[in-house]
Structures are given as structure tokens and as C-alpha cells.
Amino acid sequence: MHYLRDKTLYQLSHYMLRWVLSQYLNLQQQQIEVDTNQYGKPSVKGCNKLFFNLSHTNGVYVIALSKNKTI
């Protein structure tokens, strides 16, 4: 990333995503492995009961979670 601010916000948003996922899955953040499908859709490797997405614009980040339904 070109700008330090963007890089920092990217890193923070992904840290927060791992923290939120760890709370829902009752796992340590280091145990969570994020994978993507052929379309780039993220998922937690080996977990088919918690779905999530991370979106961002102009420094605002949103994490969406769903149990048993894809987002």
C-alpha cells in the first residue's frame, strides 16, 4: 500500500476481524486460518457454521458475521 495510513487501517481491520472471529469460535487468534474461494470470498478454514465479510471505505471498516447463512 502506498500510504502509511491505509496500511495501518488495513492491518488494524484484519486484527479486529481475527479478534471477533476468535470470540465467536472460542479459539486463539493464531489458530484461525482464513481462506478464500475461487471468487475471493473469505472463510475460516474448516468452519462451515460462521460466515463473515470485511468491507471498507474512506477509513471506515465494517465486519459482518452470520451463523449458518452465507453473507
C-alpha positions in Angstrom: 0.0 0.0 0.0 1.2 3.4 -0.9 0.1 5.4 2.2 1.1 4.5 5.7 -2.5 5.5 6.9 -4.0 3.0 4.6 -1.6 0.2 5.5 -2.2 0.9 9.2 -6.0 0.8 8.8 -5.8 -2.4 6.8 -3.7 -4.1 9.5 -5.9 -2.9 12.3 -9.1 -4.1 10.5 -7.7 -7.5 9.9 -6.5 -7.7 13.5 -10.0 -6.8 14.7 -11.5 -9.4 12.3 -9.4 -12.1 13.8 -10.3 -10.9 17.3 -14.0 -11.0 16.6 -13.7 -14.4 14.9 -11.7 -15.8 17.9 -14.5 -14.7 20.2 -17.2 -16.4 18.2 -15.3 -19.6 17.6 -13.7 -19.7 21.1 -10.2 -20.1 19.6 -6.9 -18.2 19.9 -6.4 -15.7 17.0 -3.3 -17.7 16.0 -5.5 -20.8 15.5 -7.7 -19.1 12.9 -6.8 -19.7 9.3 -8.6 -17.6 6.7 -9.0 -19.0 3.3 -10.7 -17.7 0.1 -12.7 -19.4 -2.6 -12.2 -19.1 -6.3 -14.2 -15.8 -6.2 -12.2 -14.3 -3.4 -14.8 -14.8 -0.7 -13.2 -15.3 2.7 -14.0 -18.1 5.1 -12.5 -19.7 8.2 -10.7 -22.8 7.1 -12.6 -25.9 8.4 -15.6 -24.0 9.7 -18.9 -24.0 7.8 -21.1 -22.5 10.5 -19.8 -19.0 10.8 -19.6 -16.7 7.8 -18.1 -13.2 7.6 -17.1 -10.4 5.4 -15.0 -7.3 5.9 -15.7 -4.1 3.9 -14.1 -0.7 4.0 -14.4 2.8 2.5 -12.7 6.1 3.4 -11.2 4.8 6.6 -14.4 3.1 7.8 -14.4 -0.7 8.3 -17.4 -3.0 8.8 -17.3 -6.6 9.9 -20.4 -8.7 9.1 -21.0 -12.1 10.7 -23.6 -14.7 10.1 -24.3 -18.1 11.6 -25.3 -20.8 9.2 -26.0 -18.4 6.3 -23.6 -17.0 3.8 -23.2 -13.3 3.6 
